[in-house]
Amino acid sequence: MTSALTFPRGLYGITPEWPDFKKLTNAVEQAARGGMTALQWRQKSVTGTQATDQAGELRRLCQQLGVVFIVNDSVDLALTIDADGVHLGRDDGSIANARNKLGSNKLIGASCYNELARAQLAINAGANYVAFGAVYPSSVKPNAVKANLELFQELKSATALVNPPPGIVAIGGITPQNAKPLIQSGATSLAVINGLFEAVDISAQAQQFARLFQA
């Protein structure tokens, strides 16, 4: 059973592993100006107090910008900074445990790789969105499994009567040029790291992604 919350449709930025936090906050502002609807804090090299301070500051910035803020991996960090939710991978604990800790007013996302059954189980357990990928070759995770378009089509059909409908996120090697088939197949959100934050003009790149959802 899902909670009543809905993960936003559109561009889902994921923070790059930049050591320069000021550069990161500026990039997030630019992406939000271009139409980014959600951001995931994913900083594997930042831990402890530094993680709490930086994620907390970025959370406050996203509140001001109207961007949903999700923490990768850590339910405890999400709780500490009052994030909008948490994203769980295969080894990050159960959705039920996360829901028990976070309550019903937070979002929970789950990585489902290329596994339709895992996605259906996650939604039944209370996930608000599920993510399939890598949909295209990814420089961030070059050895990731390949998720095909049929996964999005099948999950969209299987959850047609779920209310509210779960978000279906695509991740891995996505650019404005190759994203359209994903949306046509049922992806409601595109999770992007380098394809957004390594752009020469981040705001313009975000606009290109956002326009795909207006077509």
C-alpha positions as CSV (number, residue, x, y, z in Angstrom):
1,M,0.0,0.0,0.0
2,T,1.4,3.4,-1.0
3,S,1.1,6.6,1.0
4,A,-1.0,9.4,-0.3
5,L,2.0,11.4,-1.4
6,T,3.0,11.6,-5.1
7,F,6.6,11.9,-6.4
8,P,6.7,14.8,-8.8
9,R,6.8,14.2,-12.5
10,G,9.7,15.7,-14.4
11,L,13.5,16.1,-14.0
12,Y,15.0,14.4,-11.0
13,G,18.6,15.8,-10.4
14,I,21.1,13.7,-8.5
15,T,24.0,15.5,-6.9
16,P,27.4,14.9,-8.5
17,E,30.4,14.0,-6.3
18,W,31.9,17.5,-6.3
19,P,34.1,18.6,-3.4
20,D,33.2,22.2,-4.0
21,F,29.9,22.6,-2.1
22,K,29.4,26.2,-3.2
23,K,29.7,25.1,-6.8
24,L,27.0,22.4,-6.1
25,T,24.5,24.9,-4.5
26,N,24.9,27.2,-7.5
27,A,24.3,24.3,-9.9
28,V,21.2,23.2,-8.0
29,E,19.8,26.8,-8.2
30,Q,20.5,26.8,-12.0
31,A,18.8,23.4,-12.4
32,A,15.8,24.5,-10.4
33,R,15.5,27.7,-12.5
34,G,15.4,25.4,-15.6
35,G,12.6,23.3,-14.2
36,M,14.1,20.5,-12.1
37,T,11.3,19.2,-9.8
38,A,13.3,16.9,-7.4
39,L,16.8,16.5,-6.2
40,Q,18.6,13.6,-4.6
41,W,21.5,14.1,-2.1
42,R,24.0,11.4,-3.2
43,Q,27.4,12.2,-1.7
44,K,29.2,9.0,-0.9
45,S,32.3,10.7,0.2
46,V,30.6,13.2,2.6
47,T,29.8,11.7,6.0
48,G,29.1,12.6,9.6
49,T,28.6,16.2,10.6
50,Q,29.7,17.5,7.2
51,A,26.9,15.4,5.6
52,T,24.3,16.7,8.1
53,D,25.4,20.3,7.5
54,Q,25.6,20.2,3.7
55,A,22.5,18.1,3.2
56,G,20.6,20.3,5.6
57,E,21.7,23.5,3.8
58,L,20.7,22.0,0.4
59,R,17.4,20.9,1.9
60,R,16.6,24.4,3.0
61,L,17.6,25.7,-0.5
62,C,15.3,23.2,-2.2
63,Q,12.5,24.3,0.1
64,Q,12.9,27.9,-1.1
65,L,13.1,26.7,-4.7
66,G,10.1,24.5,-4.5
67,V,12.1,21.3,-5.3
68,V,11.5,18.0,-3.6
69,F,14.6,16.9,-1.6
70,I,15.4,13.2,-1.3
71,V,18.3,11.6,0.6
72,N,20.1,8.6,-0.9
73,D,20.6,5.5,1.3
74,S,20.2,7.0,4.8
75,V,16.9,7.1,6.6
76,D,18.6,8.6,9.7
77,L,20.0,11.5,7.7
78,A,16.6,12.1,6.0
79,L,15.1,12.2,9.5
80,T,17.8,14.5,10.9
81,I,17.4,17.2,8.2
82,D,13.7,16.7,7.7
83,A,14.1,15.7,4.0
84,D,11.1,15.1,1.9
85,G,12.0,11.4,1.7
86,V,14.6,8.8,1.2
87,H,15.8,6.6,-1.7
88,L,16.7,3.0,-0.9
89,G,19.0,0.7,-2.8
90,R,19.2,-3.1,-2.6
91,D,21.2,-3.0,0.7
92,D,19.7,0.0,2.4
93,G,17.1,-1.7,4.6
94,S,13.4,-2.5,4.0
95,I,10.7,-0.1,2.8
96,A,8.6,-1.1,5.8
97,N,11.2,-0.1,8.3
98,A,11.8,3.2,6.5
99,R,8.1,3.9,6.5
100,N,7.9,3.1,10.1
101,K,10.6,5.6,10.9
102,L,9.6,8.3,8.5
103,G,5.9,8.2,8.9
104,S,3.2,8.5,6.2
105,N,4.1,12.1,5.1
106,K,7.5,11.3,3.5
107,L,8.4,9.9,0.1
108,I,10.2,6.6,-0.3
109,G,11.9,5.6,-3.5
110,A,13.4,2.2,-4.4
111,S,16.1,1.1,-6.9
112,C,14.7,-1.8,-8.9
113,Y,17.5,-2.2,-11.5
114,N,15.9,-4.3,-14.3
115,E,13.5,-6.3,-12.1
116,L,9.8,-5.8,-12.6
117,A,8.9,-8.1,-9.7
118,R,11.1,-6.1,-7.3
119,A,9.3,-2.9,-8.4
120,Q,5.9,-4.4,-7.8
121,L,6.9,-5.6,-4.4
122,A,8.3,-2.2,-3.5
123,I,5.1,-0.5,-4.5
124,N,3.1,-3.0,-2.5
125,A,5.3,-2.3,0.5
126,G,4.7,1.4,0.3
127,A,7.2,2.9,-2.1
128,N,6.0,6.2,-3.7
129,Y,8.3,5.7,-6.7
130,V,10.5,3.0,-8.2
131,A,13.6,3.5,-10.4
132,F,14.8,1.3,-13.3
133,G,18.3,1.5,-14.7
134,A,20.7,1.9,-16.2
135,V,18.5,2.6,-19.3
136,Y,21.6,3.7,-21.3
137,P,25.3,3.2,-20.7
138,S,26.3,5.2,-17.6
139,S,29.6,6.7,-16.8
140,V,28.7,6.9,-13.1
141,K,27.9,3.2,-12.9
142,P,29.5,1.6,-16.0
143,N,28.8,-2.0,-14.8
144,A,25.1,-1.4,-14.0
145,V,22.5,-3.8,-15.4
146,K,20.6,-2.8,-18.5
147,A,16.9,-1.9,-18.0
148,N,14.8,-2.0,-21.2
149,L,11.8,0.1,-22.3
150,E,9.4,-2.9,-21.8
151,L,9.9,-2.6,-18.0
152,F,8.4,0.9,-18.0
153,Q,5.5,-0.2,-20.2
154,E,4.7,-3.3,-18.1
155,L,4.8,-1.5,-14.8
156,K,2.7,1.4,-16.1
157,S,0.0,-1.1,-17.2
158,A,0.3,-3.1,-13.9
159,T,-0.2,0.0,-11.8
160,A,-2.9,1.7,-13.9
161,L,-5.5,1.3,-11.1
162,V,-3.2,2.3,-8.2
163,N,-4.2,5.6,-6.6
164,P,-2.2,7.7,-6.3
165,P,0.0,6.1,-9.1
166,P,3.6,5.4,-8.2
167,G,6.3,7.4,-9.9
168,I,8.3,5.4,-12.4
169,V,11.9,6.8,-12.6
170,A,14.4,6.1,-15.4
171,I,18.1,6.5,-14.6
172,G,21.4,6.0,-16.4
173,G,23.1,7.8,-19.3
174,I,20.0,10.0,-20.0
175,T,20.3,13.2,-22.1
176,P,17.6,15.4,-23.6
177,Q,18.3,13.7,-26.9
178,N,17.7,10.1,-25.8
179,A,15.0,10.7,-23.2
180,K,11.8,10.8,-25.2
181,P,11.3,7.0,-25.7
182,L,11.6,6.6,-21.9
183,I,8.7,9.0,-21.3
184,Q,6.7,7.5,-24.1
185,S,7.1,4.1,-22.5
186,G,5.9,5.2,-19.1
187,A,8.7,6.9,-17.2
188,T,7.2,9.8,-15.1
189,S,10.6,11.1,-14.1
190,L,14.2,11.2,-15.4
191,A,17.0,10.9,-12.8
192,V,20.1,12.6,-14.2
193,I,23.6,13.4,-12.8
194,N,26.2,14.2,-15.5
195,G,23.6,14.7,-18.2
196,L,22.4,17.7,-16.2
197,F,25.2,19.0,-14.0
198,E,28.1,18.6,-16.4
199,A,26.2,20.7,-19.0
200,V,27.8,24.0,-20.0
201,D,24.5,25.8,-19.3
202,I,22.7,23.8,-16.5
203,S,19.6,25.9,-16.5
204,A,19.2,25.5,-20.3
205,Q,19.8,21.8,-20.1
206,A,17.2,21.5,-17.3
207,Q,14.7,23.4,-19.6
208,Q,15.4,20.9,-22.4
209,F,14.5,18.0,-20.0
210,A,11.4,19.8,-18.6
211,R,10.1,20.5,-22.1
212,L,10.0,16.8,-22.8
213,F,7.3,16.4,-20.2
214,Q,5.2,19.2,-21.7
215,A,5.0,17.6,-25.1
